[in-house]
């Protein structure tokens, strides 16, 4: 592990805590955690940033998934089928991610952040209401496995930020799930994408394990707390927090990119 100033280490652990909370409630914890690692560890290659993020996120996501499964109605079998496709997709994405430099990754994250911010602004009801219930036919089930599982899984392995949010959106649109059920299902799928991507990053030696272990403890606490808050209060109060976080990161990364 590279020498990291104590102040930076504390801030990274706090970022992991908040990211776990955000990821459990509405998804998108990577929107905070990956930029935080890029900002705090500018000397670390992008592939190691992505690999370390996966090692941290898998712990918090698993804790959130367990909390959801215990308290929310979720079809675990369907979630695992989507998750298996996501696992394969994330391994493929992680394989290609090894050749990505920080110079390429930073503007891509900027674009993703701006896109997510625009969507949340234009859809005030995002994360605050229930999806329409309806039957799910075979075509939608296949779409969920291929597009939601394989497609978003590949994206998660390749880049990652916003995956949780994209999963919630896609599951709500394709399977007509309500927010809590979509979030619960997304957590199970996200565990699978993290497993696939982490396996590839670990094989390539692109994980800072000591740093990841420390940050993972905070991410786990945030994830379990976030899942409980989502189940008890809903996600409306998180919308404003998510927007503040996203716009702050856009400003910081844009400054680093072009200043």
N, C-alpha and C positions, 0 to 999 in steps of 0.2 A: 504494500500500500504506500502511495506517495506521502511525503510529509505534508500534513494538513494543519493549518493554524487552528487553535482551539475555537476561536470565534466562528470560523467557517464550519468546523465540525458540529458545533452546537446549532448553527443555522440549518445545516443539512438535516440534522435529526428533527428539528422543528418542521422543516419542509416535508419530511417523511410522515410525520404525525398528521399534518393538515392534509397531505395528499391521500393518505389512507382514509381519512374522514370523507373528503370530497368524493373519492372513488366509490366508496360504499353507498353514498346517498344518491348521487346523480351520474357517477362515472366521470372519467377524465382526470383522475389523479396524476396521470403521467404528464398532463399539461403543466403541472407545477413541478413534479419531481425531476423530469428530464432537463428542463431549462435550469432548474436549481443546480443540478450536477454540472451542467455545461458552464454555468456562471461561476460556481464555486471551485471547479477543477478545470480551468481552461487549458492546462497542460496535458490532460488525459485524452487519449484518442477517443473518437466518437463511438467506436465499437465497444470500448470498455465502459463508457457511460451507459450505453444501451444495455449491456450485459449486467452491470451493477444494478441498474434500475429494475431489471427483471428479477434479480435475486431478492431485492427489497420488496417489490410489488407482490410477488407470489405468496409471501407470508401474510401480508395484510389482506389480500384478496381471498385467501383461504379462510382466514378468520371471519371475514364478512360473509362469505358463502355459507359457512357453518351456522352462523347466527341467523341468516335468512331462512335456510332450510328448516331450522328448528321452529321458526315463528311464522313463516309465510307459506301460502299455498303455491307450491312450485312442482312441476312435473320433472323430477330429477332425470328420468330416463330420456325424455326429449332433450333436456339440456345437455346430457352427456353425449347424445348422438351429434348434436351441433358442435359440442366441445371436441369430439374426436376429429372432425373435419378441421376445426380451428387449430388443433394441435399440429396436424400435418401442415397446414398453411403457415403457421408461425415458424415452424422449423425451416421451411423454404425461404421465408422472408429473412430470418436471422442469418441464413447462409449467405445471402446477397448483401446483408448489412455490413459484413466484415470489411468490405472494400469502400465503405462510405467515410468521407472525411468530415470533420466538424464544420468546414467551410460550406459543404453541401447540406449538412443536416440542419444548420441554423436557419437558413431561409425557408427550408421546407416546413420546419416547425412554426415559423412566423406565419406562413400561409395557412396552415392548419388552425392556428390560434385565431387568426382574423376570421376565418370561415366559421368556426364554432361561435365566436362572439357575435357575428352577424346573424347567425341562425337564432341564437338565444334572444337577441334584441328584437328580431322580427317576429318571433313567436313567444309573446309574453306568457302564454299558457304552458310553455315547455317545462315539464317536470312538476307541474302543479295540478294536473287533472288526470282523469282516467281515460284510457283508450276505449274505443268502441268494442264491445264484445261481439263475437261472431264466429261461425264455424271455420275451421281450418282444414282445407282440402289437401289432397296429396301434392298438388302443384306448389302450394304455399309451404308445405313441409319440406319438399325438396329444395325450394328456394332458400329456406332458412338454413338448411345444411350447407348448400353450395355457396351461396352469396354471403350469408351472415357468418357461417362457420369458416369456410375456406377463404373467402375474400378478405374479411376483416381480420382473420387470423394471420394471413400473409402480411397485411398492413401492420399488424401488431409486432410481428417479428422483424419487419423491415425498419419501421420508425417507432410506432407505439403511442405517441401522445394523442389523447382523445379516444382511444379504443373503447373504454368503458362507456363513454357517452354515445359513440357510434353504435355500440351493441344495443344499448337501451332504445335508441331511436329505431334501429332496424327491427328489433324484436317486437316493438310496439306496432310498427307499420305492417310487418309481414304476418305476424301471428296474432294480432289484435289483443295483445296483453295489456293489462293495466300497469301503471307505473311501478308499483311495488313488486308485482310478479315479474315484470320485465327486468327490474334491477336485480332481483334474486336469480333469475335465469342467467342474466349477463355475468354475474359473479362466478357462477359455475363454469360458464364458457371461458371466461377470462382466466380462471385458474388453469384451464387446459392450454390456452395460448401461451401463458407464462411458462408452463412446464416445457412445451415444445421449444420455445425460443431460448429459455435458459439452458436447456440441454445442449443446444447448438453453440451458444456463447461460451458455455463452460468447456466444451470440447475444443474450442478455438483458443482458450485461455484468456477470454475477454471479460472476466469478472473480478472485481476487487472484493474478495470475500470478507476480509476483516471489516471494511467500511460497510459492506452490505449487511453483515450480521448486526452491527450496531444500529443502523438505520431501520432494519427490519423490525426490531422490537418496538420502535415508535410507530412504524407503519401498521403493525398489528393492532396496537392500542387504538389508533385512529380509525382503522377499518371496523373494528368491533363496535366502537362508540358510534360511528356513523350509521352502521346498519341498524342499531337500536333506535337511533334518533329518527331515521327514515321510517321505520315501522310505527313509531309512536306519534310523530309530528308531521310527516310528509316532507316533500322537498321544496316547498315554495320559498322558505326562508333561505335556502341555499343559492337560489338563482342570483340574488344580488351579490353574494360572496363570490360566486363563480365568475361573474362579470368583472368584478374588481380585480380578482386574481389574474384573469386572462388579459385584461387591458394593461395591467402593471407589467406582466411578462412581455407583452408585445412591445411596450415602450423600452424595456431594458434590453431585449434582444435586438430590436431595431437600432438602438444606440450602439450596441457592441458591433453590429454588422456594418454600419455605415459611418460611424463617428470617426 
